Amino acid sequence: MIGNAEGLLGSGAELFDMEDKKQKIYRKIGVPMPVGFGFSVHVAEPYASGHPVPAGHAVEPARVPAELNREGDRLLLARYAPPSVVVNEKLEIIQTRGHTAPYLELPTGKASLDLLKMARPGLLYELQNTIEEARKNGAVATRPSVPVDGAEGLLLTAIRVTPFSTPIEQKTGFVVSFESSSTTEPQAAAAEAVSVPLADNERAAKDKHISQLKQELTATKEYLQSFIEALESTNGELQSANEEIQAGNEELQSTNEELQTSKEELESANEELHTVNDEMQRRNDLLAQLNNDLTNLLNSVSLPLVMVGPDLSVRRFTPQATRALGLNASDVGKPLSRLRLKVNVTDLEEMMLEVMADVRPKQSRVRVSAGKWYDLRMTPYRTADNRIDGVVLSIPSLDYLQDTDKSSVVTKAKPAHAKHTPARKKARNRK
């Protein structure tokens, strides 16, 4: 089993068969190997000295070593068996028996054990047809009297192809045998043809015709050879293109796996965003609820309240502040010092800045345009993290109104000894 970006190519690829193309699982092809134990078994002969054999003990015959049997089989096959070769499904020679040089030879160029490439001239066509017939029918196929242009001249041979299959690997192979045919009749016919005398002009014409036929045959062989070479080159290019396509397919598969991983990461990020979105929606709902509560609270309060930011701009105010101070909805966001209020406070801005700076509330009496007086209270606007973020202006009571300015003047113009009254001293002592 190999990875997605790997391939089983080159030397050694013929030793494995693909079981699962998608998962890149290969199976090793079984190769028959002789089993040798490194020793020979010989039977001792304790009774060879003429002593009688005891009762119940029979002399076992001597065992013949396996190497001796194989050597005998090899000599017999080499002497009496016809020249033969064993080929696999791809017609690649696995074993040879006998003298096959008159029928087979190594091709020029790159070394190859392909049976069809090693066939001598005149043998290729009939050999290929015989193998295809045996492959198709699953039985022995023969071709008698096939002329072969061998090293010793023109030979007549019979081709016999026997298909077989291995019981374990379920692989099909062929045994191709070359049996020599009798050549007496062609030799006799040739002798009779030679015995007939020919004229000089007939002999010249015959020689010329034979020369032309040989030239045509040579040209045909060269054309076929060039065609075969071009076909082999095309097959090599197609194989290279197939390998490139396979490599590209593996790269695409790897890219697809990366995209699948990215998709899973995006789905995980999308789920996290959905969770964050739900949390934000919940907080928005809570904020909206708090805003509604604050709005209803301000509308329910019967006192004038004004919330001012750190830049002294109006944030919120109650409906009572509209009647008491003269504010309206368009004043939200505007600085309080630039608005025309009903109260007359000259140092209102300075007092609000002092409240934020000192973090202490202040109270002042202010006069409205109608000539009446209100108590204006200013307290720091404190956030949840104990940070001052503005001022809250409030009028504690609208009923506390002075009709004349005298009471205010009298209140402000109290003698100095009033500060030291017993009530004030008691209050100071309690503090």
C-alpha positions as CSV (number, residue, x, y, z in Angstrom):
1,M,0.0,0.0,0.0
2,I,1.5,3.3,-1.0
3,G,0.5,7.0,-0.6
4,N,-1.8,9.1,-2.8
5,A,1.0,11.1,-4.3
6,E,3.2,8.0,-5.1
7,G,3.2,5.5,-7.9
8,L,4.6,2.1,-8.6
9,L,6.6,2.6,-11.8
10,G,9.9,1.6,-13.3
11,S,11.9,-1.5,-12.3
12,G,10.1,-3.9,-10.1
13,A,6.6,-2.9,-11.1
14,E,6.0,-6.2,-12.8
15,L,6.3,-8.0,-9.4
16,F,3.1,-6.5,-8.1
17,D,-0.6,-6.5,-9.3
18,M,-3.0,-3.7,-8.4
19,E,-5.9,-4.8,-6.2
20,D,-7.5,-1.5,-5.4
21,K,-6.8,1.4,-7.8
22,K,-8.4,4.1,-5.6
23,Q,-6.7,3.1,-2.3
24,K,-3.4,2.3,-4.1
25,I,-3.2,-1.3,-2.8
26,Y,-0.9,-3.7,-4.6
27,R,-0.5,-7.5,-4.3
28,K,2.9,-9.2,-4.7
29,I,3.0,-11.7,-7.5
30,G,4.2,-15.1,-6.3
31,V,7.5,-16.2,-7.8
32,P,8.3,-19.9,-7.7
33,M,11.6,-20.5,-5.9
34,P,13.3,-23.8,-5.2
35,V,13.5,-24.8,-1.6
36,G,16.9,-25.9,-0.5
37,F,17.7,-27.1,2.9
38,G,21.5,-27.1,2.5
39,F,22.1,-30.8,3.1
40,S,21.5,-34.2,1.4
41,V,19.9,-37.2,2.9
42,H,21.8,-40.4,2.5
43,V,20.9,-43.8,4.0
44,A,23.7,-45.6,5.8
45,E,24.4,-49.2,5.0
46,P,25.2,-50.9,8.3
47,Y,24.7,-54.4,6.9
48,A,26.8,-54.0,3.7
49,S,29.7,-56.1,5.2
50,G,27.9,-59.4,4.6
51,H,26.2,-59.8,8.0
52,P,22.7,-61.0,7.9
53,V,19.9,-58.6,8.3
54,P,18.0,-59.0,11.6
55,A,14.4,-60.0,11.5
56,G,12.0,-57.1,11.2
57,H,14.6,-54.8,9.7
58,A,14.3,-54.1,6.0
59,V,16.9,-52.2,4.1
60,E,15.5,-49.0,2.7
61,P,16.4,-48.1,-0.9
62,A,18.8,-45.1,-1.2
63,R,17.0,-41.8,-1.8
64,V,18.1,-39.8,-4.8
65,P,18.8,-36.1,-4.1
66,A,16.5,-33.5,-5.6
67,E,19.4,-31.8,-7.3
68,L,20.2,-35.0,-9.2
69,N,16.6,-35.3,-10.4
70,R,16.6,-31.8,-11.6
71,E,19.9,-32.2,-13.4
72,G,18.6,-35.3,-15.2
73,D,15.4,-33.5,-16.2
74,R,17.5,-30.6,-17.6
75,L,19.7,-32.9,-19.7
76,L,16.8,-34.9,-21.1
77,L,14.9,-31.7,-22.0
78,A,18.0,-30.2,-23.6
79,R,18.6,-33.3,-25.7
80,Y,15.2,-34.5,-26.8
81,A,12.7,-31.7,-26.2
82,P,12.2,-29.1,-29.0
83,P,13.4,-25.6,-28.6
84,S,10.8,-23.8,-26.4
85,V,10.2,-20.7,-24.5
86,V,7.8,-19.9,-21.6
87,V,6.2,-16.5,-21.8
88,N,3.7,-14.6,-19.6
89,E,0.5,-12.7,-20.6
90,K,2.6,-9.8,-21.9
91,L,4.6,-12.3,-24.1
92,E,7.7,-11.6,-22.1
93,I,10.1,-14.6,-22.1
94,I,10.5,-16.1,-18.6
95,Q,12.4,-19.3,-19.4
96,T,14.0,-21.0,-22.4
97,R,14.6,-24.7,-23.2
98,G,16.9,-26.0,-25.9
99,H,18.7,-24.2,-28.7
100,T,16.4,-21.3,-29.8
101,A,19.1,-19.3,-31.7
102,P,17.7,-20.4,-35.2
103,Y,14.3,-18.9,-34.3
104,L,15.0,-16.0,-31.8
105,E,17.6,-13.3,-31.6
106,L,18.1,-10.1,-29.6
107,P,16.7,-7.1,-31.4
108,T,18.9,-4.1,-32.1
109,G,18.7,-1.1,-29.8
110,K,17.3,-1.4,-26.3
111,A,17.5,-4.9,-24.9
112,S,14.1,-6.6,-24.6
113,L,12.7,-10.1,-23.8
114,D,9.6,-9.5,-25.8
115,L,9.0,-12.7,-27.9
116,L,7.6,-10.9,-30.9
117,K,10.6,-8.5,-31.0
118,M,13.0,-11.4,-30.8
119,A,11.4,-13.4,-33.6
120,R,13.5,-13.9,-36.7
121,P,12.3,-12.6,-40.1
122,G,9.4,-14.7,-41.5
123,L,8.3,-15.9,-38.1
124,L,6.6,-12.9,-36.6
125,Y,3.2,-13.0,-38.5
126,E,2.5,-16.7,-38.0
127,L,3.8,-16.7,-34.4
128,Q,1.5,-13.8,-33.4
129,N,-1.5,-15.4,-35.1
130,T,-0.8,-18.8,-33.3
131,I,-0.5,-17.1,-29.9
132,E,-3.8,-15.2,-30.4
133,E,-5.6,-18.4,-31.5
134,A,-4.3,-20.2,-28.4
135,R,-5.3,-17.2,-26.2
136,K,-8.8,-17.1,-27.7
137,N,-9.6,-20.8,-27.7
138,G,-7.7,-21.8,-24.6
139,A,-6.3,-24.8,-26.4
140,V,-3.1,-25.8,-28.2
141,A,-2.6,-24.0,-31.5
142,T,-0.2,-25.1,-34.2
143,R,1.2,-23.7,-37.5
144,P,3.1,-26.3,-39.7
145,S,5.8,-25.5,-42.2
146,V,6.5,-21.9,-41.4
147,P,9.6,-20.6,-43.3
148,V,12.1,-18.9,-41.1
149,D,15.1,-16.9,-42.3
150,G,17.6,-18.3,-39.8
151,A,21.4,-17.9,-39.5
152,E,21.9,-21.2,-41.5
153,G,19.5,-20.2,-44.3
154,L,15.8,-20.8,-44.9
155,L,14.3,-23.3,-42.4
156,L,10.9,-24.8,-42.2
157,T,9.5,-25.1,-38.7
158,A,6.3,-26.0,-37.0
159,I,5.0,-23.6,-34.2
160,R,3.1,-25.1,-31.3
161,V,1.6,-22.8,-28.6
162,T,0.3,-24.4,-25.4
163,P,-1.6,-22.2,-23.0
164,F,-1.5,-22.8,-19.2
165,S,-2.5,-21.1,-16.0
166,T,-1.0,-21.2,-12.5
167,P,-3.4,-22.5,-9.8
168,I,-2.4,-20.0,-7.1
169,E,-2.0,-16.7,-9.0
170,Q,-4.5,-17.4,-11.7
171,K,-2.1,-16.1,-14.3
172,T,-2.1,-17.3,-17.9
173,G,1.1,-18.2,-19.7
174,F,2.2,-19.9,-22.9
175,V,4.7,-22.5,-23.9
176,V,5.9,-21.8,-27.4
177,S,7.8,-24.7,-29.1
178,F,9.6,-24.7,-32.4
179,E,9.7,-28.1,-34.1
180,S,11.8,-28.6,-37.2
181,S,9.9,-29.9,-40.3
182,S,11.1,-32.3,-43.0
183,T,12.9,-30.5,-45.8
184,T,13.4,-33.4,-48.2
185,E,10.6,-32.4,-50.6
186,P,11.6,-28.8,-51.0
187,Q,15.2,-29.9,-51.5
188,A,14.1,-32.4,-54.1
189,A,12.0,-29.9,-55.9
190,A,14.9,-27.5,-55.8
191,A,17.2,-30.2,-57.3
192,E,14.7,-30.9,-60.1
193,A,14.5,-27.2,-60.8
194,V,18.2,-26.9,-60.9
195,S,18.6,-29.9,-63.2
196,V,16.6,-28.2,-65.9
197,P,19.0,-26.1,-68.0
198,L,18.0,-22.4,-68.6
199,A,19.0,-20.1,-71.3
200,D,21.2,-17.1,-70.5
201,N,18.5,-14.6,-71.2
202,E,16.0,-16.5,-69.0
203,R,18.6,-16.8,-66.3
204,A,19.3,-13.1,-66.4
205,A,15.6,-12.2,-66.3
206,K,15.1,-14.6,-63.4
207,D,18.0,-13.2,-61.5
208,K,16.8,-9.7,-62.2
209,H,13.3,-10.6,-61.0
210,I,14.7,-12.2,-57.9
211,S,16.8,-9.1,-57.3
212,Q,13.8,-6.8,-57.6
213,L,11.8,-9.1,-55.2
214,K,14.7,-8.9,-52.7
215,Q,14.8,-5.1,-53.0
216,E,11.0,-4.8,-52.5
217,L,11.3,-7.2,-49.6
218,T,14.1,-5.2,-48.0
219,A,12.2,-1.9,-48.5
220,T,9.1,-3.5,-47.0
221,K,11.1,-4.7,-44.0
222,E,12.6,-1.3,-43.6
223,Y,9.2,0.4,-43.8
224,L,7.8,-2.1,-41.3
225,Q,10.7,-1.6,-39.0
226,S,10.4,2.2,-39.1
227,F,6.6,1.8,-38.6
228,I,7.3,-0.4,-35.5
229,E,9.8,2.0,-34.2
230,A,7.4,4.9,-34.6
231,L,4.7,2.9,-32.9
232,E,7.0,2.1,-30.0
233,S,8.0,5.8,-29.8
234,T,4.3,6.7,-29.7
235,N,3.6,4.0,-27.1
236,G,6.4,5.4,-25.0
237,E,5.1,9.0,-25.3
238,L,1.6,7.7,-24.4
239,Q,3.0,5.9,-21.4
240,S,4.8,9.1,-20.4
241,A,1.6,11.1,-20.9
242,N,-0.3,8.5,-18.9
243,E,2.3,8.8,-16.0
244,E,2.0,12.6,-16.1
245,I,-1.8,12.4,-16.1
246,Q,-1.6,10.0,-13.2
247,A,0.7,12.4,-11.3
248,G,-1.6,15.3,-12.1
249,N,-4.6,13.2,-10.9
250,E,-2.7,12.5,-7.7
251,E,-2.0,16.2,-7.3
252,L,-5.6,17.0,-7.9
253,Q,-6.6,14.4,-5.4
254,S,-4.2,15.9,-2.9
255,T,-5.6,19.4,-3.7
256,N,-9.1,18.0,-3.2
257,E,-8.2,16.7,0.2
258,E,-6.7,20.1,1.1
259,L,-9.9,21.8,-0.1
260,Q,-11.9,19.3,2.0
261,T,-9.8,20.2,5.0
262,S,-10.3,23.9,4.3
263,K,-14.0,23.3,3.9
264,E,-14.2,21.6,7.3
265,E,-12.2,24.5,8.8
266,L,-14.6,27.0,7.3
267,E,-17.6,25.0,8.6
268,S,-16.0,25.0,12.0
269,A,-15.4,28.8,11.8
270,N,-18.9,29.3,10.5
271,E,-20.3,27.4,13.5
272,E,-18.2,29.6,15.8
273,L,-19.5,32.7,14.0
274,H,-23.1,31.4,14.5
275,T,-22.4,31.0,18.2
276,V,-20.9,34.5,18.4
277,N,-23.9,35.8,16.4
278,D,-26.3,34.1,18.8
279,E,-24.5,35.6,21.7
280,M,-24.5,39.1,20.1
281,Q,-28.2,38.7,19.4
282,R,-28.8,37.8,23.0
283,R,-26.9,40.8,24.2
284,N,-28.7,43.0,21.7
285,D,-32.0,41.8,23.1
286,L,-30.8,42.4,26.6
287,L,-29.6,45.9,25.6
288,A,-32.9,46.6,24.0
289,Q,-34.6,45.4,27.1
290,L,-32.5,47.6,29.3
291,N,-33.1,50.6,27.0
292,N,-36.8,50.0,27.2
293,D,-36.6,49.7,31.0
294,L,-34.6,52.9,31.2
295,T,-37.0,54.7,28.8
296,N,-40.0,53.6,30.8
297,L,-38.3,54.5,34.1
298,L,-37.5,58.0,32.9
299,N,-41.1,58.4,31.6
300,S,-42.4,57.3,35.0
301,V,-40.3,59.6,37.1
302,S,-42.3,62.8,37.9
303,L,-39.1,64.8,38.5
304,P,-37.1,66.8,36.0
305,L,-33.9,64.8,35.2
306,V,-31.2,65.6,32.6
307,M,-28.2,63.3,31.9
308,V,-25.2,65.1,30.5
309,G,-22.1,63.5,29.0
310,P,-18.4,64.3,29.7
311,D,-18.5,66.9,26.9
312,L,-21.6,68.5,28.7
313,S,-23.9,67.4,25.8
314,V,-27.4,66.3,26.5
315,R,-27.9,62.5,26.6
316,R,-31.4,61.9,28.1
317,F,-34.0,63.8,30.0
318,T,-37.4,63.1,31.4
319,P,-40.7,64.6,30.2
320,Q,-40.8,66.8,33.3
321,A,-37.6,68.4,32.2
322,T,-39.3,69.6,29.1
323,R,-41.7,71.7,31.1
324,A,-39.3,72.8,33.8
325,L,-36.2,73.5,31.8
326,G,-37.6,74.0,28.2
327,L,-35.8,71.0,26.6
328,N,-37.1,69.1,23.5
329,A,-36.2,66.0,21.5
330,S,-33.9,67.9,19.1
331,D,-31.7,69.0,21.9
332,V,-30.2,65.5,22.5
333,G,-26.5,65.5,21.6
334,K,-26.1,69.3,21.8
335,P,-24.0,71.0,24.5
336,L,-26.1,72.2,27.4
337,S,-24.3,75.5,27.5
338,R,-25.6,76.4,24.0
339,L,-29.2,75.7,24.7
340,R,-31.7,78.4,25.7
341,L,-33.1,77.1,29.0
342,K,-35.8,78.5,31.2
343,V,-33.4,78.7,34.1
344,N,-30.9,81.4,34.5
345,V,-27.6,80.0,35.7
346,T,-24.5,81.9,34.7
347,D,-21.9,79.5,36.0
348,L,-23.7,76.2,35.2
349,E,-20.8,74.8,33.0
350,E,-18.2,75.6,35.6
351,M,-20.2,73.9,38.3
352,M,-20.7,70.7,36.2
353,L,-17.0,70.5,35.5
354,E,-16.3,70.9,39.3
355,V,-18.7,68.1,40.1
356,M,-16.9,65.8,37.6
357,A,-13.5,66.9,38.9
358,D,-14.3,66.7,42.6
359,V,-16.7,63.7,42.3
360,R,-19.0,65.3,44.8
361,P,-22.6,66.5,44.3
362,K,-23.6,70.1,44.4
363,Q,-26.9,71.9,44.8
364,S,-27.7,75.4,43.7
365,R,-30.8,77.5,43.6
366,V,-31.7,78.8,40.2
367,R,-34.3,81.2,38.9
368,V,-36.6,80.5,36.1
369,S,-37.9,83.0,33.6
370,A,-41.2,83.2,35.4
371,G,-39.5,84.7,38.4
372,K,-39.7,81.6,40.5
373,W,-36.8,79.6,42.1
374,Y,-35.9,75.9,41.9
375,D,-33.3,73.8,43.8
376,L,-31.0,72.4,41.1
377,R,-29.0,69.3,42.2
378,M,-25.9,68.1,40.3
379,T,-24.4,64.6,40.9
380,P,-21.6,62.7,39.1
381,Y,-22.6,60.2,36.5
382,R,-20.8,57.0,37.7
383,T,-20.4,53.9,35.5
384,A,-20.4,50.3,36.6
385,D,-16.6,50.3,36.6
386,N,-16.5,53.3,38.9
387,R,-15.7,55.8,36.2
388,I,-17.1,59.4,36.0
389,D,-18.8,59.8,32.6
390,G,-20.9,62.9,33.0
391,V,-23.3,64.8,35.3
392,V,-27.0,64.2,36.3
393,L,-29.0,67.4,36.8
394,S,-32.2,67.0,38.8
395,I,-34.8,69.2,40.5
396,P,-35.8,67.3,43.6
397,S,-39.3,69.0,43.9
398,L,-41.3,71.1,41.6
399,D,-43.5,72.2,44.5
400,Y,-40.7,74.0,46.2
401,L,-41.2,77.3,44.4
402,Q,-40.5,80.8,45.8
403,D,-42.9,83.5,44.7
404,T,-40.6,86.3,45.6
405,D,-36.9,86.8,45.6
406,K,-36.9,88.0,49.2
407,S,-36.9,84.5,50.7
408,S,-34.0,83.6,48.6
409,V,-32.2,86.8,49.5
410,V,-33.0,86.2,53.2
411,T,-31.8,82.7,52.9
412,K,-28.6,83.8,51.4
413,A,-28.2,86.8,53.6
414,K,-28.3,85.1,57.0
415,P,-25.9,86.5,59.5
416,A,-22.6,84.9,60.0
417,H,-23.4,83.8,63.5
418,A,-26.1,81.6,62.1
419,K,-23.5,79.2,61.1
420,H,-22.7,78.6,64.8
421,T,-26.2,77.8,66.0
422,P,-26.6,74.9,68.4
423,A,-28.3,72.8,65.8
424,R,-25.4,73.2,63.4
425,K,-22.9,72.4,66.1
426,K,-24.8,69.2,67.0
427,A,-24.8,68.2,63.4
428,R,-21.1,68.9,63.0
429,N,-20.4,66.9,66.2
430,R,-22.5,64.0,64.9
431,K,-20.5,64.1,61.7
